[in-house]
């Protein structure tokens, strides 16, 4: 992959051989962010898990204390009183069966998170082939299949993020924007790492967190020491 001049200059600030403490890494990635837009700060955790085994899966959600710095569009599948409840909580879109053809036939995907009440999962299941590959399928572990739509919507709007293993057993998660001050990014980083430590599969033998890298959308990666995790 070819990198531009700005990236190369930013990369010179990072010692590739060094494992930085989280606070140092956060300070450094703020300096290496050179894009003209407010880049997202991301954490990439390489695990020793084997996601092919159900008992080694890592999946869940955490509310970042300082939010993500972006507006999250929430779609809620519900019926009856729950429709009004979801709207009152601040959901961007609410509905039921009538949304299925809109998503299936018209390719409508103007949302970032899907929440569903348990009694709607039979309906939402018909969208598995569309929502599944995009990571949008509601899931009880992530708190997106729940009768408490008010709590779900409010937490997502407040900065709740999902984390899960990808096919290479790496977890990727945003912890804010470059415009956040270092303390806010540190607090969000700590909240995510605490959740990941708690989510360690009991069936896993050997090292859980093999490497942690912090990076901005367009910037170079900075390796973080795994010692305290």
C-alpha positions in Angstrom: 0.0 0.0 0.0 1.4 3.4 -1.0 1.3 6.1 1.5 1.4 9.9 0.9 3.9 12.4 2.2 1.9 13.4 5.2 1.5 9.8 6.4 5.3 9.2 6.0 6.1 12.3 8.0 3.6 11.3 10.7 5.0 7.7 10.7 8.5 9.1 11.6 7.1 10.2 15.0 6.3 6.5 15.9 9.0 4.1 17.1 7.8 0.9 15.4 9.8 -1.3 17.9 8.3 0.3 21.0 5.4 -0.7 23.1 3.9 2.5 24.4 1.8 3.0 27.6 -1.8 3.9 26.7 -1.5 7.6 27.7 1.7 8.0 25.6 0.1 6.2 22.6 -3.0 8.5 22.7 -0.8 11.6 22.9 1.2 10.3 19.9 -1.7 9.5 17.7 -3.2 12.9 18.2 0.1 14.3 16.8 0.1 11.9 13.8 -3.4 12.8 12.7 -3.0 14.9 9.6 -6.2 14.5 7.6 -8.4 17.6 6.9 -11.4 15.9 8.7 -11.9 14.9 12.3 -10.5 11.4 12.2 -11.9 8.5 14.3 -9.5 7.0 16.9 -9.6 3.2 16.7 -8.4 0.4 18.8 -7.3 -2.9 17.2 -6.8 -5.9 19.5 -5.3 -9.1 18.2 -6.5 -12.0 20.4 -5.4 -15.5 21.0 -9.0 -16.7 20.5 -10.2 -19.0 17.8 -13.6 -17.6 16.8 -14.4 -20.8 14.9 -15.2 -22.3 18.4 -18.4 -20.9 19.9 -16.8 -21.1 23.4 -14.0 -18.8 22.3 -16.2 -16.1 20.8 -15.9 -12.6 22.1 -18.9 -10.3 21.6 -20.6 -7.6 23.6 -21.1 -3.9 24.0 -19.9 -1.1 26.2 -21.0 2.5 26.7 -18.1 4.8 26.2 -18.2 7.5 29.0 -17.5 10.3 26.5 -19.4 8.9 23.5 -18.0 8.3 20.1 -18.2 11.8 18.7 -20.5 10.8 15.9 -24.3 10.7 15.5 -25.6 7.1 15.5 -28.8 6.4 13.5 -30.9 3.8 15.3 -33.7 1.7 13.6 -36.0 -0.1 16.0 -38.2 -3.0 15.0 -41.2 -3.2 17.4 -45.0 -3.2 17.6 -47.8 -1.8 19.7 -46.7 0.5 22.6 -43.1 -0.2 22.0 -43.2 1.8 18.7 -44.1 5.0 20.6 -41.6 4.1 23.3 -38.8 3.8 20.8 -39.7 7.1 19.2 -39.8 8.9 22.6 -36.4 7.5 23.4 -34.9 9.2 20.2 -34.9 6.4 17.7 -34.4 7.7 14.1 -36.7 5.0 12.5 -39.3 2.7 14.0 -41.5 0.1 12.4 -42.3 -3.5 11.7 -43.1 -5.8 8.8 -43.6 -2.8 6.4 -39.8 -2.1 6.6 -38.8 -5.5 5.3 -39.5 -4.8 1.5 -38.0 -1.3 1.9 -34.7 -2.9 3.0 -34.9 -6.0 0.8 -36.1 -4.5 -2.4 -35.1 -0.8 -2.2 -31.7 -1.3 -0.5 -32.6 1.1 2.2 -29.9 1.1 4.9 -30.0 4.6 6.4 -29.2 3.4 9.9 -26.1 2.4 11.9 -27.6 0.1 14.6 -30.7 -2.1 14.6 -32.6 -2.8 17.8 -35.5 -5.3 18.0 -37.9 -6.4 20.6 -37.8 -10.3 21.1 -41.2 -10.7 19.5 -40.0 -9.1 16.3 -37.0 -11.3 15.7 -39.0 -13.7 13.5 -39.6 -10.7 11.2 -36.0 -9.4 11.4 -34.6 -12.9 10.8 -35.8 -12.5 7.2 -33.2 -9.8 6.7 -30.3 -12.0 7.9 -28.6 -12.2 4.5 -28.6 -8.4 4.3 -28.0 -7.3 7.8 -25.7 -10.1 8.9 -22.7 -9.4 6.6 -22.9 -5.7 7.5 -22.8 -6.5 11.3 -26.2 -5.0 11.7 -28.2 -8.0 12.9 -29.6 -7.4 16.4 -28.1 -9.7 19.1 -29.0 -10.3 22.7 -25.3 -10.2 23.8 -24.9 -6.7 22.4 -28.2 -5.6 24.1 -29.9 -5.0 20.7 -32.5 -7.7 21.2 -34.4 -6.4 24.2 -37.9 -5.5 25.5 -36.4 -2.4 27.0 -36.2 -0.3 23.8 -35.9 3.0 25.8 -32.7 1.9 27.5 -31.3 0.4 24.3 -31.8 3.5 22.2 -30.6 5.9 24.9 -27.4 3.9 25.5 -26.6 3.7 21.8 -27.2 7.5 21.4 -25.0 8.1 24.5 -22.1 6.3 22.9 -22.6 2.5 23.2 -20.4 0.5 20.8 -20.4 -3.1 19.9 -17.2 -5.2 19.8 -16.7 -8.7 18.3 -14.0 -10.9 16.8 -13.6 -10.6 13.0 -12.6 -13.5 10.9 -8.9 -13.1 11.8 -9.7 -13.0 15.6 -9.1 -9.2 15.8 -11.4 -6.8 17.6 -11.7 -3.3 16.0 -13.5 -0.6 18.0 -13.8 3.2 17.8 -13.0 5.2 21.0 -13.7 8.7 19.9 -12.4 11.4 17.6 -9.0 13.2 17.2 -10.7 16.4 18.4 -11.4 14.7 21.9 -8.9 15.8 24.5 -6.4 13.1 25.8 -8.3 12.5 29.0 -11.6 11.7 27.2 -9.9 9.3 24.9 -8.1 7.7 27.8 -11.3 7.2 29.7 -13.0 5.7 26.6 -10.0 3.4 26.0 -10.0 2.3 29.7 -13.8 1.5 29.5 -13.3 -0.6 26.3 -10.3 -2.5 27.7 -12.1 -3.2 30.9 -15.1 -4.6 29.0 -12.7 -6.8 26.8 -10.9 -8.1 29.9 -14.2 -9.2 31.4 -15.3 -10.8 28.1 -12.2 -13.1 28.0 -13.6 -16.6 27.2 -13.0 -19.0 30.1 -12.3 -21.8 27.5 -9.2 -19.9 26.2 -5.9 -21.4 27.0 -2.8 -19.2 26.5 -2.5 -15.4 25.9 -5.7 -13.5 25.4 -4.5 -10.1 24.1 -1.5 -10.6 21.8 -1.2 -7.1 20.6 -3.0 -3.7 20.9 -2.7 -1.0 18.3 -4.1 2.5 18.4 -4.6 4.4 15.1 -6.5 7.2 13.6 -8.5 6.7 10.3 -5.6 7.8 8.1 -2.7 7.7 10.5 0.0 5.1 11.3 -0.6 2.5 14.0 1.0 2.9 17.5 1.6 -0.3 19.5 0.4 -0.3 23.0 1.8 -2.4 25.8 -0.4 -5.4 26.8 1.3 -5.9 30.2 -1.5 -4.5 32.3 -4.2 -6.4 30.4 
